Each structure stands twice: as structure tokens, then as C-alpha cells.
Amino acid sequence: MSEKKNGIDKGLIRDLANILNDTDLTEIEVEQDDLRIRVSRASATHYVQAPIAHHAPAPAAAPAAAAAAPAAAAPAARDNSNAVMAPMVGTVYLSPAPGSRPFIEVGATVKEGQTLLIIEAMKTMNQIPAPRSGKVTEILINDAQPVEYGEPLVVIE
């Protein structure tokens, strides 16, 4: 039987921590409804964040969102309507192999379905395709940078 206090399932947190130990992962995150739980071995912290905004917050909510995620690299006023968002948590790689040419560059024209970058998650390389054709106007992340779910990666106009 799992222990709950204020709606937090401590048994779930223990299970996630055990998964980290069993798989040698450094971080695991689970999201369900308005609850997000991240367990990280690197910082040895466990935290719960709720509610989760899946879309750009309203202007009145922007200061609260900025306070909840102070490490966010993107300015709060950025228009993400043309941005390709991270579909998962992981590490971004801009090229297929270290030292090789990147998949895309600013100013390049891409076709729908073309690989933009790779996100490594749980030791699996996931190719992230362009959701539409267009011109790459910004690359918002760096090679080998960790990214969060929903973080803007690339802008395609």
C-alpha cells in the first residue's frame, strides 16, 4: 500500500527511484494529468510540480511560469507559434555523429519529415522530424544540451 500525503504518492516516487538504480539512469520524469514528478540522481532531489501548462501561458501567468522554471533559456516574450517543440525529455544532438555535419543550419530549407535533430532518451536515439516544410530561422538549443518536454528547439517559418 502506497503512502499518500497531500495527493503525492510516495510509493510512486520510491518506485521511480528504484527504476533509476536498476537502469543506471540519472533522471526520470513521469507526467499524468496535472501532476509531474521528476526524480534525479544527479542532484538527489525529488520534487513535484503541478499544474502543468501544455501551451504557452497567458500573459498574467508568465511571471509565475518563469518563477517555476528559472533555468528556462528562452525569453518569456518569445513567440513559439512556429517553433518545433521537444516531444520528450532527453539530450539533443544536432548531428548524426560527433564531428559530422549538422542535420540543419539557420537559413536552410527543410521538407516535412526531414530529420532536424536527435534526442537521446533512455539510451535510445530518437530522430525528430520537421512537422512542416519551411526555412529554419532559429536553432534555439546547443549540441549535447539537455531539453525538457515542450521546450522550443527550432523555429521553421
DRENTI-375499 format. One record per residue (C-alpha): residue number from 1; x negated, y negated, z. Coordinates in steps of 0.2 Angstrom, whole numbers, plus 5000, padded with zeros to 4 digits. Each point is the difference from the previous one (the first is absolute). Last residue first. Layout:
 loke   xx   yy   zz
  NUM    X    Y    Z
...
end
This chain:
 loke   xx   yy   zz
  157 4955 4851 4796
  156 4992 5014 5009
  155 4994 4996 5018
  154 4989 5014 5008
  153 5000 5007 5018
  152 5014 4993 5010
  151 5002 5009 5017
  150 5016 5011 5001
  149 4992 5014 5009
  148 4983 4995 5007
  147 4983 4998 4992
  146 4982 5005 5004
  145 4987 4992 4989
  144 4988 5012 4990
  143 5000 4987 4986
  142 5008 4983 5004
  141 5018 4995 5000
  140 5011 4986 4992
  139 4996 5003 4982
  138 5008 4986 4991
  137 5006 4995 4982
  136 5001 5017 4993
  135 5010 4998 4983
  134 5016 5010 4997
  133 5008 5017 4998
  132 5010 5007 5014
  131 4999 5011 5016
  130 4981 5001 4997
  129 4994 5017 5007
  128 4992 5004 5017
  127 4990 5016 4999
  126 5000 5009 5017
  125 4983 5008 5005
  124 5004 5012 5015
  123 4989 5000 5015
  122 5015 4996 5011
  121 5003 4984 4990
  120 4988 4993 4987
  119 5008 4987 4990
  118 4994 4999 4982
  117 5001 4985 4988
  116 5010 4992 4985
  115 5003 5016 4991
  114 5011 4997 4984
  113 5018 5005 5002
  112 5007 4983 4993
  111 4986 4993 4989
  110 4987 4988 5006
  109 4992 4984 4993
  108 4984 4995 5008
  107 4998 4982 5007
  106 4994 5005 5017
  105 4992 5017 4998
  104 5007 5018 5000
  103 4995 5018 5002
  102 4983 4995 5006
  101 4984 5005 4991
  100 4989 5014 5009
   99 4989 4997 5015
   98 5009 5011 5012
   97 5013 5010 4991
   96 5018 4997 4992
   95 4999 4981 5003
   94 5010 4988 5011
   93 5001 5011 5015
   92 5012 4996 5014
   91 5000 5009 5017
   90 5017 5006 5007
   89 5017 4996 5005
   88 5013 5003 4987
   87 5010 4992 4985
   86 4989 4985 5000
   85 5009 4986 4991
   84 4998 4994 4982
   83 5002 4981 5001
   82 5012 4991 4988
   81 5012 4994 5013
   80 4986 4998 5013
   79 5001 4981 5001
   78 4987 4996 5013
   77 5005 4988 5014
   76 4995 5012 5014
   75 4982 5000 4994
   74 4994 5018 4996
   73 4986 5007 5011
   72 5012 5007 5014
   71 4989 5002 5016
   70 5013 4990 5010
   69 5014 5013 4997
   68 5013 4997 5013
   67 4996 4981 5002
   66 5001 4998 4981
   65 5017 5009 5000
   64 5006 4988 5014
   63 4994 4985 4990
   62 5009 5006 4984
   61 5017 5004 5008
   60 5007 4983 4997
   59 4994 5000 4982
   58 5009 5017 4997
   57 4989 5015 5000
   56 4994 5008 4984
   55 5007 5017 4999
   54 4998 5016 5010
   53 5001 4991 5016
   52 4997 5012 5014
   51 5009 4998 5017
   50 4990 5006 5010
   49 4982 5003 5003
   48 4993 5014 5012
   47 4983 5001 5006
   46 4987 5013 5004
   45 4982 4995 5002
   44 4984 5010 4999
   43 4992 4987 4989
   42 4993 5013 4987
   41 5011 5014 5005
   40 5016 4991 4994
   39 5018 5004 5003
   38 5013 4990 4991
   37 5018 5000 5004
   36 5013 4990 4989
   35 5018 4999 5005
   34 5014 4992 4991
   33 5006 5015 4990
   32 4985 5013 5001
   31 4982 4995 4997
   30 4985 5011 5005
   29 4982 4995 5000
   28 4985 5010 5002
   27 4982 4994 5003
   26 4982 5007 5002
   25 5004 5017 4992
   24 4990 5015 5006
   23 5015 5012 4996
   22 5003 5008 5017
   21 4995 4985 5010
   20 5011 4988 4990
   19 5014 5012 5000
   18 4998 5001 5019
   17 5002 4981 5001
   16 5016 5001 4989
   15 5007 5013 5012
   14 4996 4990 5015
   13 5009 4985 4992
   12 5015 5011 4996
   11 5001 5006 5018
   10 4999 4982 5006
    9 5016 4996 4990
    8 5003 4982 5002
    7 5018 4995 5003
    6 4997 4989 5016
    5 4992 5015 5008
    4 5001 5018 4992
    3 4992 5016 5006
    2 5001 5014 4988
    1 5007 5017 5005
end
